Amino acid sequence: MSTFSIHSRLRRLSKTQKLSAAGVSAAACAALSLSLVPAHAETPAEPQASSAAPVVIAGIPQAKTIQASIIEQHSTAEKLVKAADAVKAKHAAAAKAKAKAAAKAKAAAKAKAKAKAVAKAKADVAKRSSQAASRSAARTPVYADNLNGWITEALDIMKAHGIPGSYDGLHRNIMRESTGNPNAVNGWDINAQNGTPSCGLLQVIQPTFNAYHVSGTSTNIYDPVANITAAANYAADRYGSIDNVNSAY
């Protein structure tokens, strides 16, 4: 690794690491400076006689030591940089994993909330439908099995089919024709003589009942509601309304 690369990476070290490295470098430089000072640079001494001993160049072993120290410093600095990079990468990976987990949890929570909202909406629709059905069932009228109940039910059916007539008009004609007996039969009038006696509350003959029968009611001529609605339908066609009938019709 080049000196420039190491110095560049050293800039990423922490303050403590930088101070430690700087201290080692300073000590090394000081030692190198001292080693390069000639041995004769001390206070001049009296000239001494030459000797035949070999001359040793001062500082050579010390220079090698300093060089080794500098190499060691570079190696230490590189290790510190690598350690710092590893810590930084570890922190980045942890942050990325945390963000991914948070996003996954958020998506799961959103999906759960959506599913809950859909389920609630379906439950609300089902509840409203059930309530509507209950209200409809509650509103279904219950008619008494007597003259008043028969007339009231017949009037509701007539209204649904657009057949005119009032409670008074029906009641008045029923009392004249049969005195309120749904099984009354006239066996002596002209219709009876012709083989088709008048029957029921409003004394209707079978051909007229069949022709003016109101859908949804019984096909039995003696059924009170079916008899009333068929007679009222016939009267509406012939006289405009059962209310306009005041005698045999």
C-alpha positions in Angstrom: 0.0 0.0 0.0 1.4 3.5 -0.9 2.1 6.2 1.6 -0.6 8.4 0.0 -3.2 5.7 0.3 -2.4 5.1 3.9 -2.5 8.8 4.8 -5.8 9.1 2.9 -7.4 6.3 4.9 -5.9 7.7 8.2 -8.1 10.7 7.8 -11.1 8.4 8.5 -9.7 7.3 11.9 -11.1 8.5 15.2 -9.5 11.3 17.1 -7.8 8.9 19.6 -6.5 6.7 16.8 -5.1 9.7 15.0 -3.4 11.1 18.1 -1.8 7.6 18.9 -0.5 7.3 15.3 0.8 10.8 15.3 2.6 10.2 18.6 4.4 7.2 17.3 5.4 9.0 14.1 6.8 12.0 16.1 8.9 9.7 18.3 10.2 7.9 15.2 11.1 11.2 13.5 12.9 12.4 16.6 14.9 9.3 16.9 15.8 9.5 13.2 17.0 13.1 13.5 19.3 12.2 16.4 20.7 9.2 14.6 21.8 11.3 11.7 23.9 13.7 13.8 27.6 12.9 13.2 29.5 11.7 16.2 31.9 14.5 15.9 29.2 17.2 16.2 29.7 17.3 19.9 31.9 19.9 21.7 35.2 20.1 19.9 37.8 18.2 21.7 41.5 18.2 21.5 42.9 16.6 18.4 43.6 12.9 19.0 46.0 10.7 17.3 44.8 8.6 14.5 44.3 5.0 15.1 44.3 2.1 12.9 40.8 0.8 14.2 38.0 0.5 11.7 35.7 3.5 11.3 32.0 2.7 12.2 29.5 5.0 10.6 27.3 6.3 13.4 23.5 5.7 13.3 23.3 2.9 10.7 21.7 0.3 13.1 19.4 3.0 14.6 18.2 4.0 11.1 17.2 0.4 10.4 15.3 0.3 13.6 13.5 3.5 12.7 12.6 2.2 9.3 11.2 -1.0 10.9 9.2 1.2 13.2 7.7 3.3 10.4 6.7 0.1 8.6 5.1 -1.2 11.7 3.2 2.2 12.1 1.9 1.8 8.5 0.7 -1.7 9.2 -0.9 -0.6 12.5 -2.6 2.3 10.7 -3.9 0.0 8.0 -5.3 -2.4 10.6 -7.1 0.5 12.4 -8.6 1.7 9.1 -9.8 -1.8 8.3 -11.3 -2.2 11.8 -13.1 1.2 11.4 -14.4 0.1 8.0 -15.6 -3.1 9.4 -17.5 -1.4 12.3 -19.0 1.1 9.8 -20.1 -1.7 7.5 -21.6 -3.6 10.5 -23.6 -0.5 11.6 -24.8 0.1 8.0 -25.9 -3.5 7.7 -27.7 -3.4 11.0 -29.5 -0.1 10.0 -30.5 -1.6 6.7 -31.8 -4.8 8.3 -33.7 -2.6 10.9 -35.3 -0.5 8.1 -36.3 -3.6 6.2 -37.9 -5.2 9.2 -39.7 -1.9 10.0 -41.0 -1.7 6.4 -42.1 -5.4 6.5 -43.9 -4.8 9.8 -45.6 -1.7 8.4 -46.8 -3.6 5.3 -48.1 -6.4 7.4 -50.0 -4.0 9.7 -51.4 -2.2 6.6 -52.6 -5.6 5.1 -54.1 -6.6 8.4 -55.9 -3.3 8.8 -57.2 -3.6 5.2 -58.4 -7.2 5.8 -60.1 -6.1 9.0 -61.8 -3.2 7.2 -63.1 -5.5 4.4 -64.4 -8.0 7.0 -66.1 -5.2 8.9 -67.7 -3.8 5.7 -69.0 -7.3 4.8 -70.3 -7.8 8.4 -72.0 -4.4 8.2 -73.7 -5.3 4.9 -74.8 -8.6 6.3 -76.1 -7.0 9.5 -78.0 -4.3 7.5 -79.5 -7.0 5.3 -80.6 -9.0 8.3 -82.0 -5.9 10.0 -83.9 -5.0 6.8 -85.3 -8.5 6.6 -86.3 -8.4 10.2 -88.0 -5.0 9.7 -89.7 -6.3 6.6 -90.9 -9.4 8.5 -92.0 -7.2 11.4 -94.0 -5.0 9.0 -95.8 -8.0 7.4 -99.4 -7.4 8.6 -101.2 -10.1 10.4 -104.9 -10.1 9.5 -107.7 -11.4 11.8 -109.6 -14.4 10.6 -112.9 -12.6 10.6 -114.9 -10.2 8.4 -112.9 -7.2 9.5 -109.6 -9.0 8.8 -110.8 -10.3 5.4 -111.9 -6.8 4.3 -108.7 -5.2 5.5 -106.5 -7.8 3.7 -108.6 -7.5 0.5 -108.2 -3.7 0.6 -104.3 -4.0 0.8 -104.4 -6.4 -2.2 -106.7 -4.2 -4.1 -104.5 -1.2 -3.5 -101.4 -3.2 -4.8 -103.3 -4.0 -8.0 -104.9 -0.6 -8.5 -108.5 -1.8 -7.8 -110.6 1.0 -6.4 -112.9 0.5 -3.3 -113.3 1.4 0.3 -113.9 -0.4 3.6 -117.4 1.0 3.7 -118.3 0.0 0.2 -117.1 -3.6 0.7 -118.7 -4.0 4.1 -122.1 -2.6 3.0 -122.3 -4.9 -0.1 -121.1 -8.0 1.8 -123.7 -7.5 4.5 -126.5 -7.2 1.9 -125.3 -10.2 -0.2 -124.3 -12.7 2.4 -124.6 -11.1 5.9 -120.9 -11.9 6.3 -121.0 -15.7 5.7 -118.2 -16.8 3.4 -119.9 -20.1 2.6 -123.3 -18.5 1.6 -124.8 -19.9 -1.6 -127.9 -18.6 -3.4 -129.7 -21.5 -4.9 -132.9 -19.8 -6.1 -131.9 -16.8 -8.3 -131.6 -16.9 -12.1 -127.9 -17.8 -11.9 -128.8 -20.8 -9.8 -131.5 -21.8 -12.1 -129.0 -21.6 -15.0 -126.7 -24.0 -13.0 -124.2 -21.4 -11.7 -125.3 -20.3 -8.2 -123.9 -17.2 -6.6 -121.3 -18.0 -3.8 -119.3 -16.4 -1.0 -119.3 -13.1 0.7 -120.2 -11.0 -2.4 -122.2 -13.8 -4.1 -120.0 -14.2 -7.2 -120.7 -16.9 -9.8 -117.8 -19.1 -10.9 -117.4 -17.7 -14.5 -117.1 -14.2 -13.1 -114.7 -15.3 -10.4 -112.5 -17.0 -12.9 -112.5 -14.0 -15.2 -111.8 -11.4 -12.5 -109.6 -13.5 -10.2 -106.8 -11.4 -8.7 -103.3 -13.0 -8.9 -101.8 -13.9 -5.5 -105.1 -14.9 -4.0 -106.7 -18.3 -3.6 -108.4 -19.9 -6.6 -111.2 -21.2 -4.3 -114.3 -19.1 -4.8 -115.3 -19.6 -1.1 -112.0 -18.1 0.1 -113.1 -14.7 1.7 -110.3 -12.6 0.4 -110.2 -14.1 -3.1 -114.0 -13.7 -3.3 -113.9 -10.0 -2.2 -111.1 -9.0 -4.5 -112.6 -10.8 -7.5 -116.0 -9.1 -6.9 -114.4 -5.7 -6.4 -112.4 -6.1 -9.6 -115.6 -7.0 -11.5 -117.4 -4.0 -10.0 -114.6 -1.7 -10.9 -114.8 -2.9 -14.5 -118.6 -2.6 -14.7 -119.5 0.3 -12.3 -116.2 2.1 -11.7 -115.9 0.9 -8.1 -117.6 -1.5 -5.6 -118.6 1.7 -3.7 -121.0 2.5 -6.6 -122.9 -0.8 -6.1 -126.0 -0.5 -3.9 -128.1 -3.6 -5.0 -127.7 -6.9 -6.8 -125.0 -6.6 -9.4 
